[in-house]
Amino acid sequence: MKFLIVGLGNIGSEYDSTRHNIGFDVADALTIKYGGSFSLDRHAHVAKCKWKGKQLLVIKPTTYMNLSGKALKYWMDKENISVENVMVIVDELALPLGTLRMRGSGSAGGHNGLKNIEDVLQTGNYPRLRFGIGSDFPKGRQVEFVLGKWTNDELPMVKEKILRSVEMIESFAAQGIMKTMTLYNK
């Protein structure tokens, strides 16, 4: 059984450890846990991991956030992975910092990466894990906040929630979206 795990973010060292790149951070943690490593391939950094008889294809798109759907669709088609076996990890302003929410479908909610995925797939019916980054910024400063780095006070909790996100992805691959949502969405 194959799964496509898509961590959303932007390439380039200036985006490392930013709130907007939390999808990349979760993809890295998952890949490290299973001894995988990323290599540059078409539209993405790609790692193949095995876990409990399942193949996890983990990608970090190199298309930048706003064209994430291009990489997702390419790897879905190339590896013949159905949309039900895709998990997109994304930052979410509308959730309090550290809140994790898995859904089987939904709207883009103003997120450009998700908008592009919906445009490319022609549906909002794909699994996603939203990682709450909060909205603690002054009016008009959303871009600076989203592209800003985690504070020293936030980092311990963020690291803990990255590990929890990996658990949720494992549960998704082992037990499916419904059971995982019941177990983890509180």
Residue pairs with C-beta under 8 A, 6 or more apart in sequence:
1 53
1 54
1 55
1 85
1 173
2 54
2 55
2 56
2 57
2 79
2 80
2 81
2 85
3 54
3 55
3 56
3 57
3 81
3 85
3 86
3 87
3 172
3 173
4 57
4 59
4 72
4 75
4 76
4 79
4 81
4 85
4 86
4 87
5 27
5 30
5 56
5 57
5 58
5 59
5 86
5 87
5 89
5 169
6 23
6 27
6 59
6 61
6 68
6 71
6 72
6 75
6 86
6 87
6 88
6 89
7 23
7 24
7 25
7 26
7 27
7 28
7 58
7 59
7 60
7 89
8 23
8 24
8 61
8 65
8 68
8 88
8 89
8 90
8 91
8 113
9 15
9 20
9 21
9 22
9 23
9 24
9 25
9 60
9 61
9 65
10 18
10 20
10 21
10 64
10 65
11 45
11 60
11 62
11 64
15 21
15 147
17 25
17 149
17 150
18 146
18 147
18 148
18 149
18 150
19 91
19 133
19 145
19 146
19 147
19 148
19 149
19 150
20 65
20 91
20 146
20 147
21 91
22 89
22 90
22 91
22 131
22 133
22 158
22 162
23 60
23 88
23 89
23 90
23 91
23 131
24 60
25 158
25 162
26 89
26 129
26 131
26 162
26 165
26 166
26 169
27 47
27 58
27 59
27 60
27 89
28 38
28 60
29 162
29 163
29 165
29 166
30 49
30 56
30 58
30 166
30 169
31 37
31 38
31 47
31 49
31 58
33 166
34 49
34 50
34 51
34 56
35 49
36 47
36 48
36 49
36 58
37 47
38 45
38 46
38 47
38 58
38 60
39 45
39 46
39 47
40 46
40 62
42 74
42 78
43 61
43 62
43 63
43 70
43 71
43 74
43 75
44 59
44 60
44 61
44 62
44 63
44 71
44 74
44 75
45 59
45 60
45 62
46 57
46 58
46 59
46 75
47 57
47 58
47 59
48 55
48 56
48 57
48 58
49 55
49 56
49 58
50 56
51 170
51 173
52 173
52 174
54 173
54 174
56 169
56 173
57 75
57 79
57 81
59 71
59 72
59 75
61 67
61 68
61 70
61 71
61 72
62 71
63 70
63 71
65 112
65 113
65 116
66 112
66 113
66 116
67 116
68 88
68 113
68 114
68 116
68 117
69 116
69 117
69 118
69 119
69 120
69 121
70 116
70 120
72 86
72 88
72 117
72 120
72 121
73 120
73 121
75 81
76 82
76 83
76 86
83 121
83 123
83 125
83 126
84 127
84 177
86 126
86 127
87 127
87 128
87 129
87 169
87 172
88 113
88 114
88 117
88 126
88 127
88 128
88 129
89 128
89 129
89 131
89 165
89 169
90 111
90 113
90 114
90 128
90 129
90 130
90 131
91 111
91 130
91 131
91 133
91 146
92 99
92 101
92 109
92 111
92 130
92 131
92 132
92 133
93 110
93 133
93 134
93 135
93 142
93 146
94 109
94 132
94 135
95 101
95 130
95 131
95 132
95 133
95 134
96 132
96 134
97 132
97 133
97 134
97 136
97 154
97 157
98 132
98 157
98 158
98 160
98 161
99 132
100 129
100 130
100 131
100 132
100 161
100 164
100 165
100 168
100 184
100 185
101 129
101 130
101 132
101 185
102 127
102 128
102 129
102 130
102 168
102 172
102 177
102 180
102 181
102 184
102 185
103 127
103 128
103 130
103 181
104 125
104 127
104 177
104 178
104 181
105 123
105 124
105 125
105 126
105 127
106 124
106 128
107 114
107 124
108 114
108 115
108 117
108 118
108 124
114 128
117 126
118 124
127 172
127 177
129 165
129 168
129 169
129 172
131 161
131 165
133 146
135 142
135 145
136 145
137 144
137 145
150 158
164 184
167 184
168 180
168 184
171 179
171 180
171 183
171 184
172 180
175 183
